[in-house]
Amino acid sequence: MAYIDTNVIIAYCFQKNTNHLNVVRIMKKLRELGVEIFYCSPLNLVELYSYISRNVDVFEVSAELREFIRAREQKVRVIAEFCLSIVSRMLIPVFISDTKDVIDVTVMHGKPSVRIFHKFAKALKLVPELRIPTLDLLHLIYAKQVSEYIEYFATLDRVIISKAEVIEKVLGIKVIGI
């Protein structure tokens, strides 16, 4: 199984995206590797909705859907659902949830600990080894959450691709990119 980065979802869904053909190749490679299910996280959904909301006026919506869309929020939701339905024709999506509670982490000696989500605590531990931007790191943390299933991390992100070797060493997840 694979974790799919948001940039892969976006490029796959929008044929005018400059990386669309690259993502089609990535998806084909995943299928050749036997991947039938991909994982997404709440972070994917937030990024997808954010991307669509920033570009919502550019996206065309069919005439039959246009009559049901009265507000910008509805258009964003409809386009996001459309994206997820397109991707799910290629692979079956499974969503990872945030199920664990917050934990206490000491960030400074002699100071009270800070309560943060467990994924952020894991990210703090991995920062020195991976040295990648925050959102990329959080996607990897989500992927690692189901490490017994996740073998691959599909992305267009150059930073993640450049760190593929260390990601595989530290997290045991192979990066698939272009």
C-alpha positions as CSV (number, residue, x, y, z in Angstrom):
1,M,0.0,0.0,0.0
2,A,1.0,3.6,-0.5
3,Y,0.5,7.0,1.0
4,I,-0.3,9.6,-1.6
5,D,1.0,13.1,-1.2
6,T,-1.5,15.9,-1.9
7,N,0.5,17.1,-4.9
8,V,0.0,13.7,-6.5
9,I,-3.8,13.9,-6.0
10,I,-4.0,17.5,-7.4
11,A,-1.8,16.7,-10.5
12,Y,-3.7,13.5,-11.2
13,C,-7.1,15.1,-11.0
14,F,-6.4,18.2,-13.1
15,Q,-5.2,17.3,-16.6
16,K,-4.0,20.8,-17.3
17,N,-1.5,20.5,-14.3
18,T,2.1,20.5,-15.6
19,N,2.7,17.3,-13.6
20,H,-0.4,15.4,-14.7
21,L,1.5,13.0,-17.1
22,N,4.2,12.4,-14.5
23,V,1.6,11.4,-11.9
24,V,-0.1,9.1,-14.3
25,R,3.3,7.4,-14.6
26,I,3.7,7.3,-10.8
27,M,0.2,5.8,-10.4
28,K,1.0,3.2,-13.1
29,K,4.2,2.3,-11.4
30,L,2.3,1.8,-8.1
31,R,-0.1,-0.5,-9.8
32,E,2.8,-2.5,-11.3
33,L,4.2,-2.8,-7.7
34,G,0.9,-4.3,-6.7
35,V,-0.5,-1.3,-4.9
36,E,-4.3,-1.3,-4.9
37,I,-5.0,0.8,-1.9
38,F,-3.6,4.3,-1.0
39,Y,-3.7,6.1,2.2
40,C,-4.6,9.8,2.8
41,S,-4.6,11.7,6.0
42,P,-6.5,14.7,7.4
43,L,-3.6,16.7,6.2
44,N,-4.2,15.7,2.6
45,L,-7.8,16.8,3.0
46,V,-6.9,20.2,4.4
47,E,-4.2,20.8,1.7
48,L,-6.6,19.7,-1.0
49,Y,-9.4,22.0,0.2
50,S,-6.9,24.8,0.7
51,Y,-5.6,24.4,-2.9
52,I,-9.0,24.3,-4.4
53,S,-10.3,27.3,-2.3
54,R,-7.3,29.4,-3.6
55,N,-8.0,28.3,-7.2
56,V,-11.8,27.8,-7.1
57,D,-12.6,30.5,-9.7
58,V,-10.4,28.7,-12.2
59,F,-12.1,25.4,-12.0
60,E,-15.0,24.6,-14.4
61,V,-18.1,22.9,-13.0
62,S,-20.6,21.1,-15.2
63,A,-23.9,22.9,-15.8
64,E,-26.0,20.3,-13.9
65,L,-23.8,20.8,-10.8
66,R,-23.7,24.5,-11.1
67,E,-27.4,24.8,-10.3
68,F,-26.9,23.0,-7.0
69,I,-23.9,25.2,-6.0
70,R,-25.0,28.3,-4.3
71,A,-21.9,29.2,-2.3
72,R,-18.1,29.2,-2.7
73,E,-17.9,26.7,0.2
74,Q,-20.1,24.3,-1.7
75,K,-18.1,24.6,-4.9
76,V,-14.9,23.8,-3.0
77,R,-16.5,20.7,-1.4
78,V,-17.9,19.5,-4.8
79,I,-14.5,19.9,-6.5
80,A,-12.7,18.2,-3.7
81,E,-15.2,15.3,-3.7
82,F,-14.8,15.1,-7.5
83,C,-11.0,14.9,-7.1
84,L,-11.2,12.1,-4.6
85,S,-13.7,10.2,-6.8
86,I,-11.2,10.5,-9.8
87,V,-8.3,9.2,-7.8
88,S,-10.4,6.4,-6.3
89,R,-11.0,5.0,-9.8
90,M,-7.3,4.2,-10.0
91,L,-6.7,3.0,-6.4
92,I,-8.9,2.5,-3.4
93,P,-8.5,5.4,-0.9
94,V,-8.3,4.8,2.9
95,F,-8.3,7.7,5.3
96,I,-6.0,7.7,8.3
97,S,-7.6,9.4,11.3
98,D,-6.1,11.3,14.3
99,T,-7.1,8.8,17.0
100,K,-4.5,9.4,19.7
101,D,-4.7,12.0,22.4
102,V,-2.3,14.8,23.1
103,I,0.8,14.0,25.1
104,D,3.2,16.0,27.3
105,V,6.5,16.9,25.8
106,T,9.3,18.8,27.6
107,V,10.7,21.4,25.2
108,M,12.9,23.2,27.7
109,H,14.6,21.8,30.7
110,G,13.2,23.2,34.0
111,K,10.0,24.4,32.3
112,P,6.6,22.8,32.3
113,S,5.9,20.4,29.5
114,V,3.8,21.3,26.5
115,R,0.8,19.3,25.5
116,I,0.9,18.5,21.8
117,F,-0.6,15.9,19.5
118,H,1.4,12.7,19.3
119,K,2.2,13.2,15.6
120,F,3.9,16.5,16.4
121,A,5.9,14.7,19.1
122,K,7.1,12.1,16.6
123,A,7.9,14.9,14.2
124,L,10.1,16.6,16.8
125,K,12.1,13.3,17.2
126,L,12.5,12.9,13.5
127,V,13.4,16.4,12.6
128,P,17.2,16.0,13.2
129,E,17.4,12.9,11.0
130,L,15.1,13.9,8.1
131,R,15.6,17.7,7.9
132,I,12.6,18.3,5.7
133,P,9.9,21.0,5.8
134,T,7.1,20.7,8.3
135,L,4.2,19.6,6.1
136,D,6.3,17.1,4.3
137,L,7.4,15.7,7.7
138,L,3.8,15.5,8.9
139,H,2.7,13.5,5.8
140,L,5.5,11.1,6.5
141,I,4.4,10.8,10.2
142,Y,0.9,9.9,9.0
143,A,2.3,7.3,6.6
144,K,4.5,5.8,9.4
145,Q,1.4,5.6,11.6
146,V,0.3,2.6,9.5
147,S,3.8,1.4,8.7
148,E,2.7,-2.3,8.7
149,Y,0.8,-1.5,5.6
150,I,2.5,1.5,4.0
151,E,5.4,0.5,1.7
152,Y,5.5,3.5,-0.6
153,F,5.1,7.2,-0.4
154,A,4.1,8.7,-3.8
155,T,5.0,12.4,-4.2
156,L,6.2,15.1,-6.6
157,D,7.9,17.0,-3.8
158,R,11.6,17.4,-4.7
159,V,12.7,17.7,-1.0
160,I,11.1,14.3,-0.1
161,I,12.4,12.7,-3.3
162,S,15.9,14.0,-2.5
163,K,15.7,12.5,1.0
164,A,14.3,9.1,-0.3
165,E,17.3,7.1,1.0
166,V,17.2,8.5,4.5
167,I,13.4,8.2,4.6
168,E,13.6,4.5,3.7
169,K,16.4,4.0,6.3
170,V,14.6,5.9,9.1
171,L,11.0,5.1,8.4
172,G,11.2,2.0,6.2
173,I,9.0,3.6,3.5
174,K,10.2,3.8,-0.2
175,V,9.6,7.1,-2.0
176,I,8.1,6.9,-5.4
177,G,8.5,10.1,-7.5
178,I,9.8,11.4,-10.7
